[in-house]
Amino acid sequence: MNYTVTSKEITIGADDFIRRYRDAERIEAFCRECPSFGKMWCCPPFDFDPCTVSDGFKTVKLMGTIIEFDEATRTACKTPEQASATGREAMAQVWKKLLPRMYEMERTTPGSRCFMFRCSLCPEGCTRPVGNPCRHPGKMRHSLEAVGFDVIAMARDLLSVELEWSTDGSLTKHITIVTALFF
């Protein structure tokens, strides 16, 4: 598997960002269609108003990490299962390096909060389906989508990145992980 990783980022005022890209009701409707809805502590529904977790900040640093696959890797994926496995493996490899950097940015920016990619802290599975509390409440972070942000629009408008999804089971040219630091 061959891929390259590039990053794009932009800093924007939090009020402007929230006004332009938070649409909690519409985005939660998409979340309801996801198999993780209600099955992970990082995913809705929540016992709090998800809009409140992004309030009170002055600035947002939006980051897009783009994983671009070479043509040989894409062609080697002959089935939707192979394409899905290749995409998941690449995201896991990239996320393993990106996650510590996100925590470090949050640690070194007092009063900040990271919004990350899907939680991957418990490879054995999240405790939510069995009614137990989160194993890592101090490390678990929500994604932008989970708290009502339109990631497709912000990636397009602010990062000039079109998010791709496969419509035929093939491996897309690129996968983008969108994260943010609110401070």
QUIGIUR-V53762 format. One record per pair of residues at least 12 apart in sequence whose ideal C-beta (glycine too) atoms are under 7 Angstrom apart, sorted by the first residue. I is the first residue (numbers start at 1). J is the second residue. D is the distance in Angstrom with one decimal. If there is no record, write none. Layout:
i=I j=J d=D
i=I j=J d=D
This chain:
i=1 j=73 d=5.2
i=1 j=86 d=5.8
i=1 j=89 d=6.8
i=1 j=90 d=6.5
i=2 j=70 d=4.4
i=2 j=72 d=6.5
i=2 j=73 d=5.2
i=3 j=67 d=5.2
i=3 j=68 d=6.0
i=3 j=69 d=4.9
i=3 j=70 d=6.8
i=3 j=73 d=6.6
i=3 j=90 d=5.4
i=4 j=68 d=5.1
i=5 j=65 d=6.4
i=5 j=66 d=6.9
i=5 j=67 d=5.7
i=5 j=94 d=5.8
i=6 j=66 d=4.9
i=7 j=63 d=6.4
i=7 j=64 d=6.7
i=7 j=65 d=5.3
i=8 j=64 d=4.6
i=8 j=159 d=4.6
i=8 j=161 d=6.5
i=9 j=61 d=6.1
i=9 j=62 d=6.4
i=9 j=63 d=4.5
i=10 j=62 d=5.3
i=10 j=158 d=5.0
i=10 j=159 d=6.4
i=11 j=59 d=6.1
i=11 j=61 d=5.0
i=12 j=60 d=5.3
i=12 j=62 d=6.7
i=12 j=158 d=6.7
i=13 j=59 d=6.4
i=14 j=57 d=4.3
i=14 j=58 d=5.5
i=14 j=59 d=5.7
i=14 j=60 d=5.1
i=14 j=182 d=6.2
i=17 j=60 d=4.5
i=18 j=54 d=6.1
i=21 j=149 d=5.0
i=21 j=150 d=5.1
i=21 j=153 d=5.9
i=21 j=154 d=4.7
i=22 j=51 d=6.5
i=22 j=54 d=6.9
i=22 j=148 d=5.1
i=22 j=149 d=5.5
i=23 j=148 d=6.4
i=23 j=150 d=5.5
i=24 j=50 d=6.0
i=24 j=51 d=5.4
i=24 j=148 d=3.0
i=27 j=145 d=5.9
i=27 j=148 d=4.9
i=27 j=149 d=6.7
i=27 j=150 d=6.1
i=28 j=44 d=5.6
i=28 j=148 d=6.6
i=31 j=43 d=6.6
i=31 j=44 d=5.1
i=31 j=145 d=6.7
i=31 j=146 d=6.8
i=39 j=126 d=6.5
i=39 j=128 d=5.9
i=39 j=129 d=5.2
i=40 j=119 d=6.0
i=40 j=126 d=4.4
i=40 j=128 d=5.8
i=41 j=126 d=6.0
i=41 j=128 d=5.0
i=41 j=134 d=4.3
i=41 j=140 d=5.8
i=42 j=118 d=6.9
i=42 j=119 d=4.0
i=42 j=140 d=5.7
i=42 j=142 d=5.2
i=42 j=143 d=6.6
i=42 j=146 d=5.9
i=43 j=146 d=5.5
i=44 j=146 d=6.0
i=50 j=146 d=6.8
i=50 j=147 d=4.1
i=50 j=148 d=5.4
i=51 j=147 d=7.0
i=51 j=148 d=5.9
i=53 j=142 d=6.6
i=53 j=147 d=5.4
i=54 j=147 d=6.0
i=54 j=182 d=6.0
i=57 j=182 d=4.1
i=57 j=183 d=6.0
i=58 j=183 d=6.9
i=59 j=183 d=5.4
i=60 j=180 d=5.5
i=60 j=182 d=5.4
i=61 j=180 d=6.4
i=61 j=181 d=4.5
i=62 j=154 d=6.3
i=62 j=158 d=5.6
i=62 j=159 d=6.7
i=62 j=180 d=5.0
i=63 j=179 d=5.0
i=63 j=180 d=6.6
i=64 j=155 d=5.9
i=64 j=159 d=4.3
i=64 j=161 d=5.1
i=64 j=176 d=5.2
i=64 j=178 d=5.4
i=65 j=94 d=6.2
i=65 j=98 d=5.9
i=65 j=176 d=6.9
i=65 j=177 d=4.4
i=66 j=161 d=6.4
i=66 j=174 d=5.4
i=66 j=176 d=5.0
i=67 j=90 d=5.1
i=67 j=91 d=6.8
i=67 j=94 d=5.6
i=67 j=174 d=6.1
i=67 j=175 d=4.7
i=68 j=173 d=6.5
i=68 j=174 d=4.4
i=69 j=171 d=5.9
i=69 j=173 d=6.5
i=69 j=174 d=6.9
i=73 j=86 d=6.7
i=73 j=171 d=7.0
i=74 j=170 d=6.9
i=74 j=171 d=4.7
i=77 j=170 d=6.6
i=77 j=171 d=4.4
i=80 j=169 d=3.0
i=83 j=166 d=6.5
i=83 j=169 d=6.0
i=83 j=170 d=5.5
i=83 j=171 d=4.0
i=86 j=171 d=5.6
i=87 j=171 d=6.0
i=87 j=175 d=5.7
i=90 j=175 d=6.8
i=91 j=175 d=6.1
i=91 j=177 d=6.7
i=94 j=177 d=6.7
i=95 j=117 d=5.9
i=95 j=120 d=6.3
i=95 j=177 d=6.8
i=98 j=177 d=6.8
i=102 j=114 d=4.8
i=102 j=116 d=5.7
i=102 j=179 d=6.0
i=105 j=181 d=5.2
i=106 j=181 d=6.6
i=109 j=181 d=6.5
i=109 j=183 d=4.9
i=111 j=183 d=6.4
i=112 j=181 d=5.5
i=112 j=182 d=6.3
i=112 j=183 d=3.8
i=113 j=182 d=4.9
i=114 j=141 d=5.1
i=114 j=179 d=6.8
i=114 j=181 d=5.5
i=115 j=141 d=6.3
i=115 j=142 d=6.0
i=115 j=143 d=6.2
i=115 j=144 d=4.7
i=115 j=147 d=6.9
i=115 j=179 d=6.4
i=115 j=180 d=4.6
i=115 j=182 d=6.9
i=116 j=141 d=4.4
i=116 j=143 d=6.2
i=116 j=179 d=5.3
i=117 j=143 d=6.2
i=117 j=177 d=4.9
i=117 j=179 d=6.2
i=118 j=143 d=6.0
i=119 j=140 d=5.5
i=121 j=136 d=4.7
i=121 j=139 d=5.8
i=121 j=140 d=6.2
i=122 j=135 d=5.7
i=144 j=178 d=6.3
i=144 j=180 d=5.9
i=151 j=178 d=5.0
i=155 j=176 d=6.2
i=155 j=178 d=5.5
i=161 j=176 d=5.3
i=163 j=176 d=5.6
